[in-house]
Amino acid sequence: MADEDLKELWKEYREAQRIRRRAREAVALQDLQRAGIAYELKNNGFHVIITTGNGKRINFWPTHHKWQVAGEKRVRTSGVAGILRYLGKHHQEQVETAK
């Protein structure tokens, strides 16, 4: 395989990756909207900030399905599904504490 062929192959691969990431981003944002979760877009949509009802902030990177609660070291890789589980668990804890 010639160097030019290899360069062209990598160029096509990178473009396909770019398209795949943007598609993941679009689906993730649609899922957040469907769930009724308010969010703020940063960096042309590559970084999404979600503020929870109790004031915590979630940083979400939809192109890589990663998210992190601000102030915590752990970066989670479960995407929107994980965020929804986290928010549901947190909401349940708030309800139980209020009783």
Secondary structure as GFF3:
##gff-version 3
##sequence-region A 1 99
A	DSSP	alpha_helix	3	34	.	.	.	ID=ss1
A	DSSP	beta_strand	40	42	.	.	.	ID=ss2
A	DSSP	three_ten_helix	43	45	.	.	.	ID=ss3
A	DSSP	beta_strand	47	51	.	.	.	ID=ss4
A	DSSP	beta_strand	57	61	.	.	.	ID=ss5
A	DSSP	beta_strand	66	69	.	.	.	ID=ss6
A	DSSP	alpha_helix	79	98	.	.	.	ID=ss7
###
